[in-house]
Amino acid sequence: MYEIVTKQELAPNIYLIELAAEDVAKKSHPGQFVILRLDDKGERVPLTLAGVDLKKGTVTTAFHAVGRTTKKLAKMSAGDSITDLSGPLGNPAELGNSGRVLLVGGGVWCAPLYYVAQALRKKGNKLVIVAAGRTKNDMVYEKKLKEISDEFYVATDDGSKGYEGLDFLADVLKAQKFGHAVAMGQVSLLKKVVDLTRPYGLKTMVTLASLMVDGTGMCGACRVSVGGETKFACMDGPEFDGHEVDFEELVKRQRVYLPEERMASMIYEKLGGVKRG
Amino acid sequence: MDKEQRKHCIPMAKQDVLDRVHNFYEVALGYNEEQVVAEAERCLQCPNPRCVQGCPVDIDIPAFIKEIKEKNFLAASAKIKEKNSLPAVCGRVCPQENQCQQMCVLGKMGDPISIGRLERFASDYERKKGVTVPAKDESSVTGKVAIVGSGPAGLTAAADLVKLGHEVVMFESLHLAGGVLMYGIPEFRLPKEIVQSEVDYIKKLGVDVKTNYTIGRIYTIDELFADGFDAVFVGSGAGFPNFMRIPGENLGGVYSANEFLIRVNLMKAYMFPEYDTPIRIGKKVAVIGGGNVAMDSARCSLRLGADEVYIVYRRSREELPARAEEAENAEEEGIIFRLLTNPTKFLGDESGWVKGMECIKMELGEPDASGRRRPVPIEGSEFIMDVDTAIIAIGQSPNPLIQRTTKGLETTRHGTIVTQEETGATTKEGVYAGGDVVSGAATVISAMGAGKTAAKSIHEYILKKKGAKKGE
C-alpha cells in the first residue's frame, strides 16, 4: 500500500498528490512516469512525475479528474492509501545544456514541466517558459514556472488570460535563438508547438501520453510512429523528437477507449460506482 | 485389471461446449476421487520408469502415483513438491503428451497414464485441505539472492533457493506475482486463484516478493550487487510482443496478443465495468498465429462475445505449434481455422479502426531452418477478410530492458541471454538466467527446469564464494 501524504486542488478539478514511495523517489528523474492502481479492481493509470522529495521519501504527480480512476483519486484524502504504485517508468527527459530552452506546458502538464525546468536550470540553461491552458481556469504552476524562468508568457485557448493561443510564439522564435524546445501537454498543444518550431529546424522534445496497460514494454498499446518506425512510448519514450511523431495516428489511438471511459465515468458519477462484491 | 481395461485412460470431464463459450470458468473439470484412483491403478510401477526421464524437473512419478492408488493424496502431493513447487499449474498447462506421458510404456499399446491429471488432483486436494509448509534448512550457508521476474522460472528458483537456506527477494514488475501464469494464460485454462495460492506457498517458504519493481528501471543488476545481493537470477521471460510490420498495424482494434491477454487475464476486463479496465471486441475477430497464445486469444474472444473468430496461420494444420488439446478445444468451441493464409495489410475506416485484413494464400515449400516446410506466398492469391478486431499472436521476445542496462551480459541477436546450458550461468559473474529470456518463448515446465538448474548452480556459487571468504 502507498499512502497519500498530501493532496491539494491546484485549479478546479486539477489535483496534486504526494505519495509515500521511498524506493521510487530515490530513482526517479524528470520526464519519467509512475503507474497507479487504486484498488484490487482498479485499472493501471500512468501519470508523469511532477517531483520527488528525497527527505520525505515521496513522489508527486498532478492529474486532471476526468476519468473514473482520476475522479475516484480526487475524492481520496491525505492519509488514505492506494494499492499499487509502480515506477519510475519510461526514460528520463533529455536534460543537457543547449543554452536557451523554450518550454511550453499545457494545463495539468505544467506540473511535470516544472520538474523538467528545474533540472534544465540546474544544468545552466536559460529558460523561456510558456504556461498555457484552455481557459484561465486550468492554469497551474504559473507562479513557480515564472520564478524559475528568464522569460515568461501566459496563453489560453480562449484568450481569457494572457495571449490567445500560441501563435505569438512565432515572434518569440524569430527574435531569439534556442538550443532546443520542450513541450508537455495535450496532443493539440504538442502539434502546435512542433508546427511553430519546424521552420527554424528547432529540435522539439514532446512527451507523449499514449494509452498504456503495463508501462514496461509488454502490451504495445502505447505504440506510436516516430520517423516512420513503430516505437513504444513506455520503452523508447515517453519523450520523442516532436518533428518525427505521427500526431494524427496518436490522436486516433488515444481515442480508442473513449466510449468505455465515458461509460465507466458515467456509472461512477450517476450510480456512485459499481458494486464491488 | 485386465489388459483391455488397462489400455484406456479414464476420461476427464469438461465443461459442456455450449456453456463454456459464454464463461471464463475452467474448461477441464479434473478427476474425482474414484476416477483418480482408477487411473492410478493402471500404472505398471515400472522398476526403471521412463516417465521420469521425460520430466524436466525429475518428479518421482511412479512414487506419487502409488500414493494416489493407496488414497494417500497428501503424501502424493508432498512427493511431487519435493521437486516441483507449482504442481497445480503443471498439472494443468504442461504439455505432458510430449514429456512424461510420451515416455510411458502403456502408450505403446493404448493410452499412456494421465500423469498431468493425477498431479492436478493431488495438488488440488492438498490446496483444499490446507497447504503444509516444509521446515527451512537453517544449517547451510546463507546468501542473499535476487530473483528478477516471478514467472515459472523465478518461482521455481526462488523456492529451491529459500529451501536451501538463502535469503531470497523476488522482484516483479507488475502488481501481481506469477508472470505469464497471471497475465498470459487465461482463467479457463488456469484459474488465477490457483496461481496466487502457489505464489502464497512460495511466500510462506520465506521468499520476499516485491511487486511493482521493474528491474532495469528502478535498480540495475549492478545496483542489486551493490545493495548486498550475492547472486541474481534473471527470469524475466519473453514478454515483448512481436508485430508483423505490415501497413495498418497501428489501427485501433489491432492488438498484440500480450495487450489483449493482459487486459483480459490480469486486469479482468471480461468483468468490465465491475473491474476498471475495458476491452473492445468486435463481431469478427482474426487471431494471427498458431501457437497456444493464439488459441488462448481466440477462445477469449469467443467468450467476450465475438460472433466469428478465426485463427489465421501461414502454415498447415500439421505445423500448428499449439498443443493438440488446445487446438481441439478451440475447434470444438467453433473457432474457424484459416490455414496457409498470411495477412499482408490491415485496412481501416475513417475513425482509424480496423475494418478488414488483406491476406495472401500460402503453400508449403522446402523445409527451413526449423525443419518445418517453409510457407511461400502464392502470387496473385490476395483476398480481403472482413474483420473488426485483429490479434497478433506471432510470438514474443525477451524484454530488452535488463539486457540494455547490464554491462557484461552477453545476448544473442534474438535478444535472449547467453547462458551455459548445464548451469544457467551468464557471461556476467554471479548472474544466472533461465526460462523464456534464455530460450525464447517456450513452455512453463521448461522454464521451471531452467529455474531449478540455476538454483543449484547459484547455491554452489554462493557456497564457494562464502567458503573462499572464510578461508581468507
Interface residues (C-beta under 8 A of the other chain):
Chain A: D23 V24 K27 R37 K41 G42 E43 R44 R68 T69 T83 D84 L85 S86 G87 P88 L89 V213 D214 T216 G217 M218 C219 G220 A221 R223 V224 S225 T230 M235 E249 K252 R253 R255 V256 Y257 E260 E261 M263 A264 I267 V274 K275 R276 G277
Chain B: S173 L174 H175 Y183 T211 N212 Y213 T214 R217 I218 Y219 G239 F240 P241 F243 R245 E249 N250 L251 G252 G253 Y255 S256 N258 E259 I262 R263 M267 K268 F272 P273 E274 Y275 D276 T277 P278 R280 S351 G352 W353 N399 P400 L401
